[in-house]
Amino acid sequence: MKRNRTEKPKSGKASGSPSHASEEEIRRAVRNRYAKLAQSGQSCCDGNASCSCGSIYPQATISTLPDDAIAVSAGCGNPTAIASLRPGMTVVDFGSGGGIDAFLAAKKVGPEGRVYGIDATHEMVLRARRTANESGFENVEFRLGEIEHVPLDAEVADVVISNCVINLSPDKKQVFREAFRILKPGGRIAVSDIVLLNELPDEIRKDLAAWSGCVSGAVSEEEYLGAIEGAGFEKVKVEDRFVYRHEQLSGYLKETDLSEDPRLKGVDLSQLVASYRITAMKPAGRKT
Ligand SMILES: C[S@@+](CC[C@H](N)C(=O)[O-])C[C@H]1O[C@@H](n2cnc3c(N)ncnc32)[C@H](O)[C@@H]1O
């Protein structure tokens, strides 16, 4: 799909942070939510109406992955499918969670390649490391860290992938600057993420649990692609997108108090957000 800048929230305003929450409160809420997921293993693969691994990843792909990674997967797309990974490459997964995409990447880059998963939630990192050990992935390493300050040297990566994570960051521009820094010249990003199509109802926009649930931190296509370009990337391309229906967005809000909120009764939640798959390239001649 060609890049299309015409759709944006009706107000022209991107979704701001919940009015009462500081950046640190947002980060804490995000870590708490994914720590619980890491410990419980109740992921979108467990029959949640909003998504399912079966609809995100082909069944043949799922069957090659450790059950433990599938059990905590929480993505909204399949970034390795658009990443053109080849044997020997170095890949960094921003917000690797239980490791599902890192493990997929590890299979594609093979023993000569290397995959680094970066995640800010200690419990997720521990769980992903355990899965890697138990399943014998020797070319994958999970590091605790924020994607705004990636614990890796400059120009180490051929590809940065990410699945439903950058929407959670209170500083998306800094995330793309970090991706640019750690990529080799000519390196690429391939991300799946939630993008805002129309303004969210105030009750959702201001809700901290809706932020950690990958809804209210989403920004417009214009702002998202602008952050990628602003970091220095070229050939920014929306590969495809999937617009959420009412039931699908409701599914994302299932774990928040909003699912029972009388103010949202009868409110149409269709066409407010979409899952995008986006690629871009660090210019071949550009050093960090
Ligand atoms: C929705 S889950 C997606 C996990 C994984 N990508 C997947 O597809 O299953 C979001 C993950 O990103 C991590 N995360 C959120 N914000 C982050 C940040 N600023 N830096 C690093 N990790 C972050 C969370 O801890 C969580 O594991």
Ligand as a Chemical Component Dictionary entry (heavy atoms), coordinates in Angstrom:
data_LIG
# 
_chem_comp.id                   LIG 
_chem_comp.type                 NON-POLYMER 
_chem_comp.pdbx_formal_charge   0 
_chem_comp.three_letter_code    LIG 
# 
loop_
_chem_comp_atom.comp_id 
_chem_comp_atom.atom_id 
_chem_comp_atom.alt_atom_id 
_chem_comp_atom.type_symbol 
_chem_comp_atom.charge 
_chem_comp_atom.model_Cartn_x 
_chem_comp_atom.model_Cartn_y 
_chem_comp_atom.model_Cartn_z 
_chem_comp_atom.pdbx_ordinal 
LIG C1  C1  C 0  1.981  -5.673  23.691 1  
LIG S1  S1  S 1  3.409  -6.441  24.315 2  
LIG C2  C2  C 0  4.130  -7.111  22.815 3  
LIG C3  C3  C 0  5.203  -8.135  23.099 4  
LIG C4  C4  C 0  5.789  -8.823  21.859 5  
LIG N1  N1  N 0  6.320  -7.868  20.926 6  
LIG C5  C5  C 0  4.732  -9.690  21.199 7  
LIG O1  O1  O 0  4.401  -9.450  20.038 8  
LIG O2  O2  O -1 4.263  -10.623 21.843 9  
LIG C6  C6  C 0  4.446  -5.067  24.644 10 
LIG C7  C7  C 0  5.837  -5.404  25.234 11 
LIG O3  O3  O 0  6.651  -4.245  25.118 12 
LIG C8  C8  C 0  7.327  -4.009  26.336 13 
LIG N2  N2  N 0  7.525  -2.556  26.426 14 
LIG C9  C9  C 0  6.587  -1.596  26.516 15 
LIG N3  N3  N 0  7.130  -0.371  26.528 16 
LIG C10 C10 C 0  8.480  -0.570  26.437 17 
LIG C11 C11 C 0  9.600  0.306   26.401 18 
LIG N4  N4  N 0  9.452  1.623   26.469 19 
LIG N5  N5  N 0  10.836 -0.232  26.307 20 
LIG C12 C12 C 0  10.995 -1.581  26.243 21 
LIG N6  N6  N 0  9.971  -2.465  26.278 22 
LIG C13 C13 C 0  8.729  -1.967  26.376 23 
LIG C14 C14 C 0  6.407  -4.577  27.400 24 
LIG O4  O4  O 0  7.122  -4.900  28.567 25 
LIG C15 C15 C 0  5.820  -5.795  26.682 26 
LIG O5  O5  O 0  6.594  -6.944  26.899 27 
# 
loop_
_chem_comp_bond.comp_id 
_chem_comp_bond.atom_id_1 
_chem_comp_bond.atom_id_2 
_chem_comp_bond.value_order 
_chem_comp_bond.pdbx_ordinal 
LIG C1  S1  SING 1  
LIG S1  C2  SING 2  
LIG S1  C6  SING 3  
LIG C2  C3  SING 4  
LIG C3  C4  SING 5  
LIG C4  N1  SING 6  
LIG C4  C5  SING 7  
LIG C5  O1  DOUB 8  
LIG C5  O2  SING 9  
LIG C6  C7  SING 10 
LIG C7  O3  SING 11 
LIG C7  C15 SING 12 
LIG O3  C8  SING 13 
LIG C8  N2  SING 14 
LIG C8  C14 SING 15 
LIG N2  C9  SING 16 
LIG N2  C13 SING 17 
LIG C9  N3  DOUB 18 
LIG N3  C10 SING 19 
LIG C10 C11 SING 20 
LIG C10 C13 DOUB 21 
LIG C11 N4  SING 22 
LIG C11 N5  DOUB 23 
LIG N5  C12 SING 24 
LIG C12 N6  DOUB 25 
LIG N6  C13 SING 26 
LIG C14 O4  SING 27 
LIG C14 C15 SING 28 
LIG C15 O5  SING 29 
# 
